[in-house]
Structure formats: structure tokens, C-alpha cells
Amino acid sequence: MTPLSQRKQQILRVLVEEYIHTATPVASETLVRKYGLKYSSATVRHELAGLEESNLIFQPHTSAGRMPTDLGYRYFVEHLMRESALSLDEQRLIRHQFYQVQDQLDQWVRLTASVMARLLHSAAIMTPPRSNEGCLKHFEILAVTELSAHLVLVLTDGSVKQQRLLLDRPIRQDGLSALSERLNSLFAERTATEIDVIASQVDLSPVEQLVAHTISHILQQHGDLFGDVFYREGVINILEQPEYSRLGPETARNERVRNVLEVLEQNRLLPALASHLRDQPSDGVQVIIGGENEWEEMKDVSLVIARYGQEGGVGGLLGVIGPTRMQYDRAIAVVRYMANVMNELLSELYGGN
């Protein structure tokens, strides 16, 4: 992108801030009057035309003011946005809430999502902390019917996983217990990779191969920070935003509502984020704006997300989702702070830095 002059940067910054605040296309006269710009309305209109040519803003129709494009938001976030931080009172309140739930890991996750949703009046998302690589502690197989059984795994990080098994022949409970005892002696304290190696080197029966493959698959999924489980809070907050409640034709609003609900309710969000985050460093906050996401259903929303936890150890993902007209400085500050809180809690629980 061609570098912007100081004047264009100033005008773009106040236009984005005004639009985030009002959700209304911004006129040049508004910028001059409200923000005390030392330029005439004619000069501001000329600069706005230049910003429009650079695809940083657009006019929804001829007589309207201007609105930021996704590219305009990106320029704002990377070059023009002011730093923000939570107040000391907010920090104290958050830490007091975590102090009350003590060492309850599941409550940490729910509380973190709830705090982000409340502070930002957006939807919050969070995956539960997982080990970098799932490791088996012990498993049992329980007979259900003649040709089905229930596999229960306990992992070394305390997680419990369950899976139904379809058998190719009837096996009684005593046979399943003996099978479990034999495989536990081989697979205990092993990762998915190690179990696959052992299974390839040991003579296993067809049902033992089925159990080994199932356990390996469960451990692989557990070690994926972008697995298929995430918590969400405050979805109603998004639907109360003007983009979904009053701006534009009703059919367009309904389409935006349907898209965001599909993404959040059908667990399609994590696969969409995986390509953005798998190769990113574990520290820091990432902003994904509208059309930057490869999923068509997410072109009207932005995400501010961060990974939390220990490098190479237990961790997960947290963040917020809302309309592209998001208060990015505030969202980044909240997400960064909550990631730091989770880092500290997990460090105390599991040890390490």
C-alpha cells in the first residue's frame, strides 16, 4: 500500500473512531466539527476521495458519508490505533473473581469467556486447556451389547474421554477386561505416536487393533489446540449490535444473523481459525478482520484472539468475535489481559514459566 500522508492518516483515524462509535456513515462536516480538524470541509472531502481511491473507505450511496473497508480497519489497527489497557479497578475485580473459584480448571474457562463477553459486549470464545500431546494413563472397555462396547480413557492430564466401539464378533466382559489389561501394559504413559509404533510391532488381534487405533485417534484429537470443543458466551451481545438489529434491509440483517449463528453453533469457527493460528507464536494477540477470513459466513465479523498457556505444554485459545465495527483497542487489551491471567493460573497449576 502507498504510504499515507500525515493528514490522510489523521482523517482516517478519526473517521474509523467515529464510525465505530456511531455505526453511521461519517460526513466530512462531522469530522471537522467534532474532532476540531484544522482543515476546511473541502480539504477533508478531497482527502476522503483519496482514501476511497486507496480502498480504505467507501460510500454506501452517493449522498451518504463514508465507512471504513476491511482494509481501512486493518490500516487503522496496525498504524493508527491508540494503545489501551484495563483499568486497575477492572483488573482487581477480575482477579478477585478467579480467586473465588480457586483451582477449578473448568470454572476458569467459563469465567474467562464470561468476563470477555461482559467487558466487550461481544461474543467470547475459548477452548479448554489441552496438553500439547495427549498421553494415555489408563483405559477400560465395558460391554454394552453383544457387538458393542464403551471405551473409557483417562489421560495423564486428568481428562476423561469416551468412545463407542463396534465389535466384529461377540465378546463377553471378562474377555474385554483381559484385553484391556494386556493393552494397558503396552500403552500406559504413551502418546498417539508411540502407540502407533507399538501397534505396528506387536501381533494384535483385529479387536486389539481397533482399540489401539481408536485410542491413538482420541489422543491425536486431544493434543490439537484447535479441536472440536469450545465454550461460547454472550452470543446475544452480537445480535444486539446495530449491524444485526437495525442497519440495512431486513433480508441482509437476517442473513448476517444466520451466518454468525451458524459459525458459532455448528462448531465451524475453530477450523476457520486453524489456518491463521497454527503457525503463529503462542504469545501475542491476533486480529482477523472480515473478509481476511477464508470463510464466506465470517466476512461481516472480526475476531481478536490469542493463544494461552505454556509453550509446548498445556494451553488453548481465547478471544472475542463481533462486527467489523469493533472497538479494536479495547478488545485487544481485554484479550491480552485474559490470556496473561490464564498463563499465570496454568503456570501455578502445572508448574513452569
KETOR-471656 format. One record per atom (N, C-alpha, C): residue in three letters; x, y, z. Coordinates in steps of 0.001 Angstrom, whole numbers, plus 500000, padded with zeros to 6 digits. Atoms other than C-alpha are relative to their C-alpha. Layout:
<pts>
ALAXYZ;...
</pts>
This chain:
<pts>
MET500835498807500000;MET500000500000500000;MET500872501245500000;THR499282498732500034;THR501178503519499178;THR499897500680501366;PRO500054499343498682;PRO502146505305502443;PRO499063501201499978;LEU500930498883499896;LEU499561507803503618;LEU500690501210500601;SER499492498771499399;SER500338511425504371;SER499482500115501422;GLN500445499798498623;GLN500010512610507948;GLN498551500464500046;ARG501362499489500014;ARG496829514427507015;ARG499003498882499717;LYS500900501131500306;LYS495236511346505452;LYS499905499051501199;GLN500027500880498841;GLN496247509280508483;GLN499105500558501100;GLN500816499384498962;GLN494644511750510863;GLN498517499900499658;ILE501407500037500420;ILE491431511891508846;ILE499465498571500056;LEU500448501389499949;LEU491252508103508501;LEU499794499551501439;ARG500113500426498611;ARG491846507611512217;ARG498703500501500623;VAL501207499466499365;VAL489032509926513328;VAL498743499471499316;LEU501163500569500688;LEU486682508564510648;LEU499697498597500543;VAL500220501356499469;VAL487188504978511860;VAL499476500075501425;GLU500456499875498622;GLU486787506031515505;GLU498549500468500064;GLU501373499493500013;GLU483607507950514698;GLU499024498915499539;TYR500902501032500498;TYR482108505089512709;TYR499847498860501018;ILE500089501023498955;ILE482951502554515442;ILE499035500445501096;HIS500835499460498920;HIS481181504822517925;HIS498540500129499594;THR501371499656500397;THR478073505696515887;THR499324498983499092;ALA500545500941500994;ALA477625502912513289;ALA499256500725498885;THR500633499176501027;THR476630505705510888;THR501061500537499047;PRO499028499420500934;PRO478433506758507681;PRO500362501424500392;VAL499474498756499441;VAL480603509759508512;VAL500185501047498900;ALA499874498897500951;ALA480374513094506680;ALA501222500845500337;SER498819499170499783;SER483322515455506222;SER499714501100501009;GLU500341498929499067;GLU481491518199508111;GLU500034499508501450;THR499972500577498657;THR481142515904511124;THR501422499907500518;LEU498607500135499587;LEU484883515241511203;LEU500596501357500371;VAL499449498668499734;VAL485738518939511028;VAL499434500569501293;ARG500657499400498839;ARG483194519994513646;ARG500310499241501291;LYS499910500796498781;LYS483510517136516132;LYS501425499780500473;TYR498629500340499621;TYR487248516477516021;TYR500961501179499864;GLY499171498796500033;GLY488498520029515540;GLY501129499938498988;LEU498964500066501030;LEU490417519270512346;LEU500320501405499486;LYS499577498670500443;LYS492422522258511162;LYS499992500103498487;TYR500151499941501456;TYR491271521789507583;TYR498549500345499698;SER501355499682500423;SER488257523011505676;SER499270498716499600;SER500786501156500434;SER485431520652504780;SER500375499590498589;ALA499614500309501379;ALA486522520910501138;ALA501295499196499970;THR498723500740499931;THR490054519766502021;THR499774498582500513;VAL500295501325499451;VAL488692516888504109;VAL499324499136498939;ARG500666500775501055;ARG486410515842501217;ARG501003499529498960;HIS498968500380500966;HIS489412515853498891;HIS500833498825500527;GLU499211501090499414;GLU491400513639501268;GLU499171498715500119;LEU500872501168499944;LEU488419511331501737;LEU499907499327498635;ALA500029500579501350;ALA488264510885497979;ALA501265499189499743;GLY498745500740500155;GLY491930509844498045;GLY499996498699500783;LEU500094501210499191;LEU491289507381500848;LEU499064498983499351;GLU500918500895500695;GLU488404505974498842;GLU500686499343498807;GLU499249500571501117;GLU490652505501495816;GLU500966498919500468;SER499088500999499440;SER493022503547498065;SER499252498821500620;ASN500846501093499495;ASN490101501276499052;ASN500056499882501518;LEU499995499999498548;LEU490382502275502716;LEU498644500387500577;ILE501355499632499601;ILE486878503748502923;ILE499100499876498772;PHE500933500026501136;PHE483737503646500793;PHE498736500748500381;GLN501268499307499838;GLN480419505421500311;GLN498879499018499683;PRO501066500964500294;PRO477371503146500663;PRO499053500470498906;HIS500734499427501137;HIS475472505501498339;HIS500409501464499862;THR499436498708500406;THR476087508856496706;THR499836501087501054;SER500258498896499072;SER474530511131499322;SER500453499695501422;ALA499628500390498633;ALA475932509267502320;ALA501421500412500323;GLY498625499825499591;GLY479085509753504333;GLY500811498749499680;ARG499115501137500287;ARG481954507259504328;ARG500076499031501178;MET499814501072499029;MET482579503977506133;MET501330499314499718;PRO498743500707500253;PRO485814502009506611;PRO499760498677499270;THR499982501339500580;THR486527498962504459;THR500799499083500929;ASP499155500914499217;ASP488198495849505855;ASP501453500457499955;LEU498626499513500129;LEU491472497259504507;LEU500212501253500845;GLY499902498806499165;GLY490743500543506271;GLY500132499651501469;TYR499858500466498620;TYR490229498741509573;TYR501396499430500244;ARG498673500588499834;ARG493471496831509010;ARG501064501088500135;TYR499033498907499903;TYR495422500048508417;TYR499875500696501354;PHE500249499363498707;PHE493809501565511498;PHE500622499191501130;VAL499499500861498933;VAL494707498576513713;VAL501522499992500026;GLU498552500159500051;GLU498303498364512533;GLU500773501313500128;HIS499231498744500066;HIS499223502057512223;HIS499421501165500806;LEU500613498789499469;LEU496723504439513813;LEU499369499840501382;MET500744500251498771;MET495072502828516818;MET500817500361501236;ARG499344499677498744;ARG495907504130520274;ARG500041498770500909;GLU499885501105499048;GLU497114501695522936;GLU498914500139501069;SER501022500001498962;SER494540500688525546;SER500371498958501046;ALA499736500958498921;ALA494638498839528862;ALA498815499993500946;LEU501052500069498998;LEU492216497661531518;LEU500366500886501182;SER499764499171498821;SER491795499953534486;SER500406499101501174;LEU499598500761498819;LEU493224498892537838;LEU498786499417500720;ASP501207500517499364;ASP489691498504539207;ASP499496498761499265;GLU500423501164500779;GLU488800496136536368;GLU500925498814500264;GLN499051501072499739;GLN491966494129536939;GLN499773499383501375;ARG500233500515498644;ARG491296493831540658;ARG498727499161500065;LEU501267500730499987;LEU487689492723540078;LEU500160498631499328;ILE499800501258500717;ILE488758490067537561;ILE500786499016500858;ARG499176500902499198;ARG491443488641539820;ARG499253499524501245;HIS500806500425498861;HIS489030488574542751;HIS499044498887499585;GLN500907501042500476;GLN486581486527540674;GLN500731498669499831;PHE499237501236500160;PHE489290483997539821;PHE500437499453501356;TYR499619500448498666;TYR490393483864543445;TYR498860499212500640;GLN501152500661499389;GLN486874482814544419;GLN499804498574499491;VAL500204501358500529;VAL486862479750542125;VAL501200499102500256;GLN498816500766499618;GLN490330478627543307;GLN500514499168498821;ASP499349500825501018;ASP491871475683541355;ASP498991499150499228;GLN501018500712500768;GLN488772474712539369;GLN500175500348498523;LEU499594499708501371;LEU490027474466535808;LEU498818500289499091;ASP501157499766500862;ASP486625474183534147;ASP499350501342500298;GLN500566498707499643;GLN485432477240536072;GLN500864501152499488;TRP499132498972500577;TRP488482479220534922;TRP499587500291498557;VAL500340499844501411;VAL487480478602531325;VAL498682500750499850;ARG501309499338500107;ARG483849479577531807;ARG500063501447500481;LEU499889498643499474;LEU484765482624533876;LEU500728500902499025;THR499257499198500972;THR487297483828531304;THR499096500420498852;ALA500902499678501107;ALA484737483627528498;ALA498936500997500448;SER501030499100499491;SER482115485343530670;SER500532501416500192;VAL499397498682499778;VAL484463488205531617;VAL500213500718498666;MET499763499359501300;MET485452488867527988;MET498687500457499368;ALA501287499637500590;ALA481827488838526819;ALA499404501224500685;ARG500580498879499246;ARG480781491238529575;ARG500763501295499759;LEU499204498783500153;LEU483665493704529219;LEU499876500597498602;LEU499992499521501384;LEU483374493935525423;LEU498613499994499365;HIS501357500117500541;HIS479640493306524960;HIS500049499345498614;SER499878500793501217;SER480568490792522275;SER499861498531500378;ALA499942501434499720;ALA480569487029521944;ALA501438499621500313;ALA498667500472499637;ALA483515485351523628;ALA500107498517499692;ILE499758501411500293;ILE485062482037522615;ILE501251499559500741;MET498831500512499301;MET487512479799524426;MET500032498492499918;THR499837501446499942;THR488876476297524111;THR500563499635501370;PRO499424500433498717;PRO489627474350527299;PRO501475499681499835;PRO498570500291500110;PRO493324473891528070;PRO500236498524499713;ARG499654501364500377;ARG494832470790526495;ARG501503499834500051;SER498581500298500123;SER498185469089526628;SER500409500150498548;ASN499493499887501356;ASN500365469710523613;ASN499889498675499263;GLU500155501325500584;GLU500211465950523037;GLU499307499115501020;GLY500727500849499087;GLY497651463628524583;GLY500818498771500389;CYS499245501145499494;CYS499136460863526742;CYS499064499131500837;LEU500907500913499326;LEU497242457787527959;LEU500505499637501393;LYS499681500507498665;LYS497163456954531657;LYS499443498591500178;HIS500644501294499786;HIS494681454079531707;HIS498708499979499190;PHE501293500098500666;PHE491632452776529855;PHE499280498721500435;GLU500840501165499737;GLU488750450363530387;GLU499024499838498848;ILE501016500280501014;ILE486339448666527983;ILE498841499303500686;LEU501189500526499348;LEU482792447990529158;LEU499038499467498946;ALA500945500590500931;ALA480429445638527350;ALA498655500722500075;VAL501317499358500060;VAL477168447244526217;VAL498980499032499418;THR500794501052500621;THR475619444752523805;THR500967498932499501;GLU499125501053500495;GLU476934441624522123;GLU501055500533499046;LEU499087499520501029;LEU478525443639519334;LEU500392501462500207;SER499556498627499730;SER479224446998521001;SER500542500098501409;ALA499378499775498699;ALA481306448243523903;ALA500285501472500171;HIS499741498597499665;HIS482182451507525641;HIS501455500123500462;LEU498593499774499675;LEU485822452668525707;LEU500124501272500828;VAL499814498846499106;VAL486738454993528611;VAL501492500185500226;LEU498578499696499857;LEU490169456670528602;LEU500204501050501074;VAL499537498960499085;VAL491863458583531399;VAL501384500419499531;LEU498726499492500489;LEU494695460821530199;LEU500839500504501167;THR499094499606498922;THR497723461879532193;THR499718501402500521;ASP500337498661499506;ASP496430465473532421;ASP498664500027500728;GLY501253500082499261;GLY493248464215534108;GLY498758499991499134;SER501155500014500897;SER490992464396531051;SER499436498593499884;VAL500672501283500207;VAL488450461624530543;VAL499325500029498631;LYS500568500088501339;LYS487458460560527025;LYS499204498709499866;GLN500843501171500194;GLN484768458130525901;GLN499717499800498520;GLN500247500318501394;GLN484116456358522628;GLN499277498665499901;ARG500695501261500238;ARG481719453681521424;ARG500809499151499026;LEU499300500938500876;LEU483284450588519844;LEU498987499026499401;LEU500815501002500676;LEU481540448398517260;LEU500873498785499736;LEU499189501206500049;LEU482853444822517505;LEU499591499124498822;ASP500302500878501134;ASP483110442308514666;ASP499527498619500444;ARG500487501268499451;ARG482194439416516973;ARG499645500225501471;PRO500381499835498589;PRO480573438979520398;PRO501185499738500931;ILE498957500184498985;ILE482986439404523329;ILE499382500314501359;ARG500546499790498661;ARG481969438997526971;ARG500883500979500784;GLN499277499014499204;GLN483047441416529687;GLN501335499476500489;ASP498727500513499519;ASP485735439089531037;ASP501060500013498901;GLY499071499921501117;GLY487289438946527582;GLY500467501425499738;LEU499628498594500188;LEU487203442737527248;LEU500929500474501106;SER499138499607498881;SER488763443132530695;SER501412499452499815;ALA498676500585500248;ALA491589440751529795;ALA500721500742498881;LEU499422499225501104;LEU492148442627526534;LEU500505501349500505;SER499614498692499461;SER492238445927528428;SER501271499888500831;GLU498820500177499163;GLU494774444597530911;GLU501258499825499160;ARG498840500225500872;ARG497084443403528127;ARG500432501290499308;LEU499638498790500733;LEU496922446654526139;LEU500423501133500928;ASN499548498992499049;ASN497218448850529218;ASN501474499826500337;SER498589500244499706;SER500541447185529949;SER500905500468498866;LEU499215499550501153;LEU501669448158526445;LEU499899501511499776;PHE500277498631500434;PHE500100451609526039;PHE500036501036501115;ALA500031499023498907;ALA500143453232529500;ALA501175500965499903;GLU499001498932500038;GLU502036456554529612;GLU500555500208498596;ARG499555499867501392;ARG502252456538525798;ARG499161501057499267;THR500696499061500877;THR501342459181523211;THR499453499254498792;ALA500572500615501196;ALA499476458542519968;ALA501084499446499090;THR498905500453500860;THR502717458308518004;THR500643498734500535;GLU499379501173499383;GLU504199455835520449;GLU499089498777499917;ILE500949501109500097;ILE501042453704520450;ILE499965499444498582;ASP499989500466501386;ASP501065453576516646;ASP501232499137499718;VAL498770500767500203;VAL504669452357516684;VAL499891498626500653;ILE500140501266499278;ILE503952449681519308;ILE499025499074499276;ALA501011500810500673;ALA500820448528517463;ALA500535499384498706;SER499429500532501239;SER502877448059514277;SER501042498919500254;GLN498931500948499683;GLN505488445962516076;GLN499512498776500770;VAL500539501082499170;VAL503250443715518225;VAL498876499303499242;ASP501057500782500645;ASP500978440936516991;ASP498689500218500740;LEU501278499667499379;LEU497488442270517753;LEU498862499333499242;SER501211500537500630;SER494124440663517106;SER499224501143499351;PRO500790498927500630;PRO491587442573514957;PRO499341500940501006;VAL500643499118499028;VAL489717443864518024;VAL501032500823500757;GLU498933499224499362;GLU493002444885519680;GLU500490501112499090;GLN499621498964500969;GLN493933446749516510;GLN498971501128499982;LEU501063498990499950;LEU490560448509516631;LEU500162500892501229;VAL499834499226498765;VAL491139449568520248;VAL501222500902499910;ALA498776499202500118;ALA494709450726519524;ALA499789501189499075;HIS500253498907500962;HIS493592452764516510;HIS499088501059500617;THR500939499046499387;THR490707454340518467;THR500695500848501059;ILE499271499250498972;ILE492930455294521400;ILE500946501010499366;SER499073499097500684;SER495535456791519052;SER499270501202499425;HIS500765498907500603;HIS492880458840517257;HIS499524500990501063;ILE500468499124498917;ILE491456460191520539;ILE501148500847500544;LEU498848499255499488;LEU494933461180521768;LEU500447501073499012;GLN499631499004501004;GLN495703462948518489;GLN499065501196500056;GLN500965498905499926;GLN492499464976518725;GLN500191500812501274;HIS499827499299498723;HIS493145465810522380;HIS501200500929499970;GLY498807499171500073;GLY496579467196521562;GLY499887501167499050;ASP500197498908500947;ASP495118469578518975;ASP499331501167500712;LEU500577498818499351;LEU494579473047520462;LEU498757500495499273;PHE501136499555500794;PHE492057473618517669;PHE499044498835499780;GLY500899501135500074;GLY489955470566518425;GLY498558500441499817;ASP501402499738500340;ASP486202470357518173;ASP499170500493501176;VAL500749499545498820;VAL485258471742521619;VAL500391501429500328;PHE499709498657499497;PHE484963475392522590;PHE498784500548500725;TYR501046499334499244;TYR482970477488525023;TYR499663501320499315;ARG500407498700500546;ARG480981480492523906;ARG499082500692500997;GLU500812499190499097;GLU479431483280525928;GLU499602501279499270;GLY500407498685500487;GLY477444486376525027;GLY499615500074498540;VAL500405499957501413;VAL476174485392521573;VAL498920501057499790;ILE501069499011500117;ILE473139487593522226;ILE500564501409499858;ASN499385498671500099;ASN475517490563522518;ASN500223500403498552;ILE499792499690501415;ILE476361490330518823;ILE498677500398499362;LEU501286499765500656;LEU472702490205517811;LEU499376501327500404;GLU500505498694499581;GLU472052493428519741;GLU500728501148499316;GLN499260498950500696;GLN474613495326517647;GLN499184500529498820;PRO500805499406501077;PRO473170497730515021;PRO500064499213498689;GLU499870500743501255;GLU474524495605512140;GLU498990498866499894;TYR500904501146500002;TYR472179492813513184;TYR498580500358500442;SER501310499637499465;SER469275494760514664;SER499284501097499217;ARG500706498878500627;ARG468619497871512572;ARG500640500529498721;LEU499340499412501160;LEU471191498702509863;LEU499766499175498738;GLY500174500664501277;GLY470377497880506257;GLY498661499309499871;PRO501271500701500233;PRO467494495930504706;PRO499852498796500925;GLU500263501106499079;GLU465847493287506853;GLU500580498689499484;THR499471501255500550;THR466865490471504492;THR501512499899500209;ALA498549500002499790;ALA470528491491504741;ALA500326499766501467;ARG499779500210498570;ARG470318491673508556;ARG499769498543500379;ASN500303501394499696;ASN468710488245508713;ASN501109499071499507;GLU498913500810500542;GLU471460486824506521;GLU501236500088500897;ARG498850499845499105;ARG474161488278508802;ARG499780499225501297;VAL500316500737498774;VAL472410486827511863;VAL500156498505499769;ARG499921501435500285;ARG472099483399510238;ARG501447499553499873;ASN498599500374500201;ASN475761483375509225;ASN500751499892501321;VAL499230500003498760;VAL477133484272512641;VAL499528498892500933;LEU500500501085499159;LEU474854481793514425;LEU500464498639499489;GLU499512501260500564;GLU475856479009512036;GLU501449499758500391;VAL498578500137499676;VAL479539479682512652;VAL500181499611501464;LEU499813500235498566;LEU479145479716516439;LEU499311498728500489;GLU500769501122499477;GLU476552476978516887;GLU500356498673499352;GLN499689501248500691;GLN477829474402514378;GLN501484499662500062;ASN498576500304499790;ASN481436474359515612;ASN500834500156498725;ARG499247499752501225;ARG482699475780512321;ARG501062501071500208;LEU499085498899499755;LEU484717478508513976;LEU501444499536500115;LEU498621500431499768;LEU487784476552515070;LEU500708499585498720;PRO499318500285501265;PRO488550475086511627;PRO500343501269499221;ALA499732498744500705;ALA488297478619510245;ALA501208500725500583;LEU498883499322499356;LEU490839479864512781;LEU501312499240499868;ALA498800500834499958;ALA493257476973512494;ALA501058500470499014;SER499023499603501019;SER494871478174509262;SER500694501306500372;HIS499398498734499589;HIS495514481573510854;HIS500981499822501154;LEU499298500047498719;LEU496939480365514148;LEU501006498877500169;ARG499126501144499741;ARG498742477047513792;ARG501471500386499953;ASP498592499641500151;ASP501982478680512681;ASP500359501310500685;GLN499738498746499313;GLN501677481770514853;GLN500681499735501339;PRO499403500165498667;PRO503773482275518007;PRO498913499933501060;SER501007500209498964;SER501996481330521211;SER499710501267500793;ASP500281498754499283;ASP502304484844522653;ASP499483501041499016;GLY500495498934500864;GLY500592487940521324;GLY498547499798499617;VAL501406499975500384;VAL497124488852520086;VAL499919500173498489;GLN500175499896501444;GLN495941488410516513;GLN498607500516499678;VAL501271499426500441;VAL493196490380514756;VAL499706499501498591;ILE500442500475501314;ILE491279488829511845;ILE498755500803499648;ILE501039499028500339;ILE489070491359510074;ILE499202499535498788;GLY500938500236501083;GLY486038490461507983;GLY500469499069498907;GLY499668500777501185;GLY486978489315504507;GLY501384499381500014;GLU498697500659499891;GLU490506488342505637;GLU499840498519500300;ASN500249501400499701;ASN488930485097506779;ASN499520499297498746;GLU500339500747501205;GLU488527482410504131;GLU498556499527499988;TRP501371500481499927;TRP485011481555505310;TRP499036501120499637;GLU500955499008500470;GLU482228483421503499;GLU499065500439501129;GLU500937499666498925;GLU479982483241506579;GLU500579500998501000;MET499368499137499009;MET482512485299508555;MET500468501327499422;LYS499518498779500649;LYS483020488174506138;LYS499485501268500684;ASP500553498823499331;ASP480914490512508315;ASP500440500121501454;VAL499574499957498606;VAL482680489804511607;VAL501522500073500096;SER498570499992499693;SER486090490344513146;SER500239499178501256;LEU499609500766498821;LEU487934488243515688;LEU501280500567500570;VAL498775499656499284;VAL490515489236518284;VAL500305498799500874;ILE499744501285499367;ILE492160486048519517;ILE501454499895500436;ALA498647500250499505;ALA495197484807521394;ALA500087498569500480;ARG499740501277499369;ARG496722481520522398;ARG500452500260501437;TYR499565499873498615;TYR497294480984526099;TYR500628498685500441;GLY499432501212499436;GLY499243478509528180;GLY501503499932499838;GLN498565500209499993;GLN502701477044528269;GLN500482499554498626;GLU499416500394501280;GLU504867476761525162;GLU500340498512500043;GLY499747501429500042;GLY504869473090524242;GLY499294499224501089;GLY500685500667498899;GLY502622472314527221;GLY498506500189499909;VAL501448499859499946;VAL499047472809528356;VAL499608501411499569;GLY500441498686500464;GLY497213475630526592;GLY498750499909499155;GLY501205499947500815;GLY494333476739524421;GLY499894501325499275;LEU500298498812500799;LEU492717479588522540;LEU498881500770500668;LEU501088499169499507;LEU490619482526523716;LEU499889501257499144;GLY500179498785500794;GLY489149485597522084;GLY498556500444499958;VAL501345499452500161;VAL486107487599521052;VAL499681500125498518;ILE500489499846501357;ILE484003487817517921;ILE498893501033500000;GLY501002498950500092;GLY481922490790516855;GLY499987500592498606;PRO500033499367501322;PRO481048493015513908;PRO501335500657499680;THR498740499357500372;THR483925494534511932;THR500099501394500611;ARG500013498714499300;ARG482901497815513571;ARG500224499738501489;MET499651500394498636;MET484625496631516719;MET500928501033500619;GLN499070499124499288;GLN486414498702519342;GLN501297499219500211;TYR498854500906500048;TYR489714497045518484;TYR500989500233501138;ASP499022499754498939;ASP491926498767521054;ASP499550499377501319;ARG500546500574498772;ARG489668497729523914;ARG500002498461499929;ALA500044501454500153;ALA489232494190522543;ALA501390499390500148;ILE498629500507499909;ILE492992493687522176;ILE500476500025501446;ALA499574499876498607;ALA493592494923525719;ALA499366498915500870;VAL500698501004499192;VAL490963492581527209;VAL500523498603499696;VAL499535501340500376;VAL492084489518525240;VAL501422499771500495;ARG498619500149499532;ARG495744490140526062;ARG500028499790501520;TYR499989500118498542;TYR494984490565529772;TYR499483498632500447;MET500561501291499604;MET492819487439529994;MET500939498852499635;ALA499003501017500341;ALA495482485396528177;ALA501097499967501054;ASN498972499943498954;ASN498028486585530749;ASN499495499397501314;VAL500571500589498788;VAL495684485641533600;VAL500018498478499905;MET500001501454500174;MET495273482116532186;MET501427499450500019;ASN498600500445499956;ASN499049481857531675;ASN500469499842501451;GLU499586500050498602;GLU499611482634535355;GLU499331498841500746;LEU500728501052499313;LEU496921480230536549;LEU500531498614499621;LEU499501501301500438;LEU498192477343534437;LEU501435499761500480;SER498630500137499500;SER501765478044535486;SER499981499569501470;GLU500117500402498601;GLU500721477784539149;GLU499519498561500140;LEU500596501329499911;LEU498730474604538479;LEU500957498909499543;TYR499152501032500603;TYR501234472739536306;TYR501483500236500220;GLY498590499679499857;GLY504490474483537160;GLY500551500542498697;GLY499377499435501190;GLY506889476109534706;GLY499852501488499974;ASN500000498548500112;ASN507277479673533475;ASN498773500471499251;
</pts>
